[in-house]
Every structure is written in C-alpha cells, then in structure tokens.
Amino acid sequence: MRRTDPETHSPTSRHSGGAGPAGRDPAGRDPVGHGPVRFGPELPEDGLPVLPELAAVLAAAASRAETEPIGGGPVLLDAACGHGDRRGLPAAPDRVAVGPGAPVLLVALTAAIGGDVLVPRPCAAWWAPYARLLGRPAFQVPVPAESGGVPDPYALLETVRRLRAEGGDPRLLVLSVADDPTGTVAPPELLHETLEAADGEGLHLVSDETWRDTLHTPRETVLLSPAEMLPEQVTVVTDLAGALLPPGWPAAVARFPAGAAGGPLHARVLDVLTALDARVATPVAAAAAYALSEPEPVTARVAAAVRLHARVAAAARDAVVAAGALARPPQAGRHLYVDLAPLAPALAAHGVGDAQELEDFLTGRLGMPAAGGHRFGDDLEAPRVRLSTAPLLGDTAERRAECLGSSAPLELPHVRRALIHLKTVFDDLRDEAQRGESHR
C-alpha cells in the first residue's frame, strides 16, 4: 500500500527551490530567502545587549584550551540538573546531556529512537528538516483552534493508526507546550488528552521547552510539562537561546526519562553526539553553567526581557487584529502568528496568492522579517506569517537597551514609530479589502 507523503516543510510550488542557485532570483541578485532550510526563519532573538555578567564569565573562560566533554562536563551538568530541579523536572547527571543547540540534540534523539516522526502543524521551522536529514519521514498532525504546539488527540490517533496501516513505523512525537511559531501555551486538559493518546500508541515524546521561561503572564498561565505527566516516556529539550543565552552562543539541555529506558537512550544519544563531535565550546559551556545556576543578574534580565517582549507582542497583536487579521493572544516567546485570510482580497490585488508571496510582500512593506506559515509546515495556500518582536525595539543596540530599562517602552519614540508603521501597513490592507468589497 502506498505510504502517505511525509514531506511537511518543503512546498512543491515554484518557491520551494528547484534547479539553479538556491534562493537567488533569475537576475542573480541577492538571496531572497526562498530556500526551505538555509534561508528559513531562525529562532526569534531578543535583540538585547548581552548581559555584562554573562559576557564576563565567557571572557574569563576564553583562555582555557581544554575542550568541554561530549554531553557536558560535571559543572555544566550539575547546573543543568539544578535548573531542572527548580522546575519540577529532577534528573541525575547521568540522565542529562548538553549539546550545541537544540537541533543537534533532536538529530541525536531521532537517530537513537528510530522510526517515523510526528510533529504538530504548524511547528517550529527546524523540527522537520532534522528528520529528513536522517531519511526519516516526518508527518504532521493538526493542532486544535485554541493553541499550537500540541496536536489534537483525535487527529494524533487517526494519523498513527493510518500510518501503521500503510506500513509506517511512528515512534516519536515532538511537541511544545510553549509554542513557536504561534506563541501560545497549550492548556493542561488538551495536553493530558494528547499524552494519553500518545501513551496508548507507545510513542516516545520529545518536549521542546525552549520557551517555558518566557511566559508573558506567569501567574495567570498554567504550563505543565509532559515530563510531569509521563516521566518515563518524555525527553525534555531546552534551547538556552529561549531565555538564558544569546543565540550566537549555542547550548541546549536534554533531560532523559526517569525509567529504565532513559539510561540506554541517554547512552545512544551520547554515541551520536560523539560521532558528530557535537560538543559545547568551552567558553559557552562556562556561560551556560552560570546562566543555568540562575544568579540574580540572570533572573532579573530574564524577567525584564520577558516583560518587554510581552508588552510589544500585545501591542503588535492589537494592531493586526484591529485591521481585521486574526491572531491568537501571544502567551510566550517573542513572536505572534497572524492569519491574513480576512484581508485576502487586498492581498490578491497586490499579487499575493500564497504564503511565500505574503512573506515577500510583508517583509518588504514592514521592513522586518515576516516568515510565511509554510516555513512552519502550514499550508502554502494559507496567508499566515510569524512576526517577531525584536525588530520593533529599534535598529541599534543603544535603542534596544533603552527599551529594556524603560518603565514605558511603548512610549519610546522609536518603538512608537515602529508600531505605528506596523499598524499603518495592516490598516492599509484592511481599507483596500473594504474598498474591494464595496465595489462588488
């Protein structure tokens, strides 16, 4: 029986690459960002200056010639264990590994677990490419209307059973309670139902918790880790670029299951990391250990950065929703996911008929990245984009630092101008759509 097409992140339209130099237009000008991987969206940055105390730790370690052991040395592992303990995710050092970024850890986990991979639709842009790199099919499962990151439990069951009926071997489900790209947090009741379905089908789960420490309203938002519910079947992966480190200092932590299967899986992942020589650079390891121990300068910076991005994200959502676009209220991270379907008539008048064309159009109009939903596995035909908050904070380090220290960042002139520009672009589309409707 014919297997379901596993390609989930490479659109088959004219925009997906094809022959010739990837990402260049026919005239040979600069890359235009059409490639599915190399020119895809990166993890949203905070755009803020590096914390001085963190920079000092890295600089002090820069003269050390020794290499950090594969999977992390004792100091780094001890800090990672403490970080997990404080979040209700205890693990001994022999159940923790640190690698140079979450993608590397997911490559190692996928290679160690084997089988087909299941991901939500939409999902983080880098989840499916790592599976395809290993020749593993990656199949998408729709998310419910209220949040992203966690697939609908009934759709998950249907997908798993269909794949097995067609000869597939689904073994791994990657999900994220605090989601990129949608910026939402899955409610505990949905998570419970999905995990119950995954448990019944014998799936191993990887919980990407990169954004768990960036909740916009932590006292009002309940975030439950899958590892709290299924401690023997969940590996938690946290990229420290989410809250603790600049993205240019790659480091991520994997916490393996508590049960009997956790030890062998940890060993197989270390084997893969060793084969790849995927170790954290020594100065970065020192900075990561400092950040994971959460001294006061780090916790204060994280709290201030989260407050800033939460305010800007809320203001950006207000602007796009007022223009008639759709966007779930952002609850975590530095981004929001916008559906422009109500503005389709205006977009069509500009020759925008799919997500790649929308990405090009809005990136040019806004003067900031607007990654199309197809980058995250959404339908190419659906007019959706992920907008990030960092570009709204200013175009210089000084302006962004000013945002961080301000009690009213939305009132700063450069932030106000950026938000007004965002609102104007979307309001113009609304007005064009309304004029188009009135002419019918």
Order of alpha helices (4+ residues) and beta strands (2+ residues): alpha-alpha-beta-alpha-beta-alpha-beta-alpha-beta-alpha-beta-alpha-beta-beta-alpha-alpha-alpha-beta-beta-alpha-alpha-beta-beta-alpha-alpha
